Amino acid sequence: MDEVIPAALAGQRVDRVVAMITGISRAEVAALVEQGKVSVDDRVVTTRSQRVEEGARVHADLDELVAAAEQAMDAEPDVAVPVVYTTST
């Protein structure tokens, strides 16, 4: 994710901004910050409560999250799924 902060988001916390733009949770953003995977204007963010200014470029490395989500969505084709049908009387 690489976004320029619009006026509407100026003054917001970086964790809130990244969560709003990406749709991931603020807890996941906090983990990204701890891992050094979030930057503002090419400077690594060290605290998730850092405020962003209009025009700042926010970058978050989401590669691992995307890969994990894709892997979680891969269905096993050989898994049997029992179907139960009931009728109410």
BALOBA-1460 file (C-alpha; in Angstrom, 3 decimals):
// residues 89
<rec num="1" residu="m" x="0.000" y="0.000" z="0.000"/>
<rec num="2" residu="d" x="1.350" y="3.390" z="-0.975"/>
<rec num="3" residu="e" x="-0.957" y="6.392" z="-0.514"/>
<rec num="4" residu="v" x="-0.725" y="10.154" z="-0.289"/>
<rec num="5" residu="i" x="-2.721" y="11.495" z="2.654"/>
<rec num="6" residu="p" x="-5.669" y="13.703" z="1.603"/>
<rec num="7" residu="a" x="-6.836" y="16.691" z="3.654"/>
<rec num="8" residu="a" x="-9.700" y="14.623" z="5.101"/>
<rec num="9" residu="l" x="-7.238" y="12.318" z="6.898"/>
<rec num="10" residu="a" x="-4.712" y="14.951" z="7.990"/>
<rec num="11" residu="g" x="-4.044" y="14.790" z="11.728"/>
<rec num="12" residu="q" x="-5.209" y="11.178" z="12.083"/>
<rec num="13" residu="r" x="-3.109" y="8.445" z="13.682"/>
<rec num="14" residu="v" x="-1.099" y="6.400" z="11.204"/>
<rec num="15" residu="d" x="-2.593" y="3.119" z="12.461"/>
<rec num="16" residu="r" x="-6.109" y="4.410" z="11.864"/>
<rec num="17" residu="v" x="-5.241" y="5.697" z="8.403"/>
<rec num="18" residu="v" x="-3.616" y="2.438" z="7.276"/>
<rec num="19" residu="a" x="-6.530" y="0.422" z="8.708"/>
<rec num="20" residu="m" x="-9.092" y="2.619" z="6.932"/>
<rec num="21" residu="i" x="-7.303" y="2.474" z="3.582"/>
<rec num="22" residu="t" x="-6.515" y="-1.244" z="3.609"/>
<rec num="23" residu="g" x="-9.426" y="-2.691" z="5.557"/>
<rec num="24" residu="i" x="-7.157" y="-4.568" z="7.960"/>
<rec num="25" residu="s" x="-7.545" y="-4.254" z="11.721"/>
<rec num="26" residu="r" x="-5.673" y="-1.710" z="13.804"/>
<rec num="27" residu="a" x="-4.128" y="-4.626" z="15.715"/>
<rec num="28" residu="e" x="-2.693" y="-5.940" z="12.440"/>
<rec num="29" residu="v" x="-1.408" y="-2.451" z="11.630"/>
<rec num="30" residu="a" x="0.177" y="-2.275" z="15.096"/>
<rec num="31" residu="a" x="2.004" y="-5.534" z="14.341"/>
<rec num="32" residu="l" x="3.216" y="-4.087" z="11.027"/>
<rec num="33" residu="v" x="4.498" y="-0.988" z="12.853"/>
<rec num="34" residu="e" x="6.356" y="-3.175" z="15.364"/>
<rec num="35" residu="q" x="7.962" y="-5.064" z="12.469"/>
<rec num="36" residu="g" x="9.068" y="-1.799" z="10.819"/>
<rec num="37" residu="k" x="6.802" y="-2.303" z="7.801"/>
<rec num="38" residu="v" x="5.051" y="1.083" z="7.899"/>
<rec num="39" residu="s" x="6.692" y="4.317" z="6.809"/>
<rec num="40" residu="v" x="5.715" y="7.937" z="6.343"/>
<rec num="41" residu="d" x="7.700" y="9.909" z="3.782"/>
<rec num="42" residu="d" x="10.311" y="7.114" z="3.656"/>
<rec num="43" residu="r" x="10.874" y="7.158" z="7.443"/>
<rec num="44" residu="v" x="9.960" y="4.024" z="9.361"/>
<rec num="45" residu="v" x="7.126" y="4.618" z="11.824"/>
<rec num="46" residu="t" x="8.137" y="3.671" z="15.381"/>
<rec num="47" residu="t" x="4.837" y="4.383" z="17.105"/>
<rec num="48" residu="r" x="1.379" y="3.691" z="15.777"/>
<rec num="49" residu="s" x="0.016" y="6.869" z="17.358"/>
<rec num="50" residu="q" x="2.110" y="9.068" z="15.055"/>
<rec num="51" residu="r" x="-0.074" y="11.671" z="13.323"/>
<rec num="52" residu="v" x="0.033" y="12.108" z="9.559"/>
<rec num="53" residu="e" x="-0.072" y="15.356" z="7.634"/>
<rec num="54" residu="e" x="-1.805" y="16.180" z="4.376"/>
<rec num="55" residu="g" x="0.404" y="15.286" z="1.435"/>
<rec num="56" residu="a" x="2.513" y="12.776" z="3.390"/>
<rec num="57" residu="r" x="3.173" y="9.489" z="1.590"/>
<rec num="58" residu="v" x="2.285" y="6.477" z="3.730"/>
<rec num="59" residu="h" x="3.634" y="3.071" z="2.775"/>
<rec num="60" residu="a" x="2.784" y="-0.270" z="4.393"/>
<rec num="61" residu="d" x="4.327" y="-3.582" z="3.346"/>
<rec num="62" residu="l" x="1.339" y="-5.935" z="3.236"/>
<rec num="63" residu="d" x="2.953" y="-8.792" z="1.306"/>
<rec num="64" residu="e" x="2.946" y="-11.244" z="4.233"/>
<rec num="65" residu="l" x="-0.657" y="-10.426" z="5.185"/>
<rec num="66" residu="v" x="-1.838" y="-10.881" z="1.606"/>
<rec num="67" residu="a" x="0.019" y="-14.181" z="1.271"/>
<rec num="68" residu="a" x="-1.434" y="-15.457" z="4.550"/>
<rec num="69" residu="a" x="-4.957" y="-14.457" z="3.497"/>
<rec num="70" residu="e" x="-4.572" y="-16.161" z="0.129"/>
<rec num="71" residu="q" x="-3.288" y="-19.321" z="1.768"/>
<rec num="72" residu="a" x="-6.169" y="-19.325" z="4.257"/>
<rec num="73" residu="m" x="-8.661" y="-19.070" z="1.405"/>
<rec num="74" residu="d" x="-7.265" y="-22.038" z="-0.519"/>
<rec num="75" residu="a" x="-9.834" y="-24.804" z="-0.190"/>
<rec num="76" residu="e" x="-8.893" y="-28.446" z="0.038"/>
<rec num="77" residu="p" x="-10.726" y="-30.122" z="-2.860"/>
<rec num="78" residu="d" x="-10.731" y="-33.526" z="-1.142"/>
<rec num="79" residu="v" x="-12.458" y="-32.395" z="2.048"/>
<rec num="80" residu="a" x="-15.906" y="-33.948" z="2.422"/>
<rec num="81" residu="v" x="-18.598" y="-31.548" z="3.523"/>
<rec num="82" residu="p" x="-21.685" y="-33.291" z="4.898"/>
<rec num="83" residu="v" x="-24.971" y="-31.697" z="3.932"/>
<rec num="84" residu="v" x="-27.800" y="-32.012" z="6.414"/>
<rec num="85" residu="y" x="-31.313" y="-31.231" z="5.334"/>
<rec num="86" residu="t" x="-34.165" y="-30.924" z="7.778"/>
<rec num="87" residu="t" x="-37.771" y="-29.911" z="7.426"/>
<rec num="88" residu="s" x="-39.880" y="-28.326" z="10.079"/>
<rec num="89" residu="t" x="-43.312" y="-29.782" z="10.740"/>
